[in-house]
Amino acid sequence: MGFPAYGRGPFEHYGLPTTVPLLVGFLVVCLLECLAGGLVWRGKRRGAILALLLLPAGAVYWWGFALPFGPILALARTQLIVQRWDSLR
């Protein structure tokens, strides 16, 4: 359809083509973020810690694939985690 999914971002600009291992790495980060979200949903502090630890890995992919909404959603997620930190067990 003419729109490059996961293409023409900084990864390609710096000579790192979009490859299956790169996409698998992104998938792993996304799955771990889903796990963290499920744990937070159940009130587990370890889920919040995992979500915060995954921010740098996610940021690399948001930047490299030129994904526009990752940073906005990460900011909102982090703010909600910080606000509710004391209620997590």
C-alpha positions as CSV (number, residue, x, y, z in Angstrom):
1,M,0.0,0.0,0.0
2,G,3.0,2.3,-0.2
3,F,3.4,2.8,3.6
4,P,6.6,1.2,5.0
5,A,5.7,-0.5,8.3
6,Y,8.8,-0.2,10.5
7,G,10.8,1.4,7.7
8,R,12.5,4.6,6.9
9,G,13.3,5.4,10.5
10,P,16.7,6.2,12.0
11,F,17.6,2.5,12.0
12,E,17.6,2.5,8.2
13,H,19.2,5.9,8.1
14,Y,22.2,4.6,10.1
15,G,22.5,1.5,8.0
16,L,20.6,-1.0,10.2
17,P,18.0,-2.6,7.9
18,T,14.7,-3.8,9.4
19,T,15.3,-7.5,9.9
20,V,13.4,-10.4,11.5
21,P,15.7,-10.4,14.5
22,L,15.1,-6.7,15.0
23,L,11.4,-7.2,14.8
24,V,11.5,-10.2,17.1
25,G,13.4,-8.1,19.7
26,F,10.6,-5.4,19.4
27,L,8.0,-8.2,19.9
28,V,9.8,-9.4,23.0
29,V,9.8,-5.9,24.5
30,C,6.1,-5.6,23.7
31,L,5.2,-8.9,25.2
32,L,7.2,-8.0,28.4
33,E,5.3,-4.7,28.5
34,C,2.0,-6.7,28.3
35,L,3.2,-8.9,31.2
36,A,4.2,-5.8,33.2
37,G,0.7,-4.2,32.5
38,G,-1.0,-7.4,33.7
39,L,1.0,-7.4,36.9
40,V,0.3,-3.7,37.5
41,W,-3.4,-4.4,36.8
42,R,-3.4,-6.9,39.6
43,G,-1.6,-4.4,41.9
44,K,1.8,-5.9,41.9
45,R,4.8,-3.6,42.4
46,R,7.1,-5.9,40.5
47,G,5.0,-5.2,37.4
48,A,5.6,-1.5,37.8
49,I,9.3,-2.0,38.3
50,L,9.4,-4.2,35.1
51,A,7.5,-1.5,33.2
52,L,10.0,1.2,34.3
53,L,12.9,-1.1,33.5
54,L,11.6,-1.6,30.0
55,L,11.4,2.1,29.1
56,P,15.0,2.3,27.8
57,A,14.6,-0.8,25.6
58,G,11.2,0.5,24.3
59,A,12.7,4.0,23.7
60,V,15.4,2.5,21.4
61,Y,12.7,0.9,19.2
62,W,10.4,4.0,19.2
63,W,13.4,6.0,18.0
64,G,14.7,3.4,15.6
65,F,11.4,2.7,13.9
66,A,10.2,6.3,14.2
67,L,7.1,5.4,16.2
68,P,5.4,8.6,17.2
69,F,3.1,7.5,20.1
70,G,5.5,5.4,22.2
71,P,7.0,8.3,24.1
72,I,3.6,9.9,24.8
73,L,2.2,6.7,26.1
74,A,5.3,5.9,28.1
75,L,5.1,9.3,29.8
76,A,1.4,8.7,30.7
77,R,2.2,5.2,31.9
78,T,5.1,6.4,34.0
79,Q,3.0,9.2,35.6
80,L,0.2,6.8,36.5
81,I,2.7,4.3,38.0
82,V,4.4,7.1,40.1
83,Q,1.0,8.4,41.3
84,R,-0.2,4.9,42.4
85,W,3.2,3.6,43.7
86,D,2.1,3.4,47.3
87,S,-1.0,1.3,46.5
88,L,1.1,-1.4,44.8
89,R,2.1,-4.3,46.9
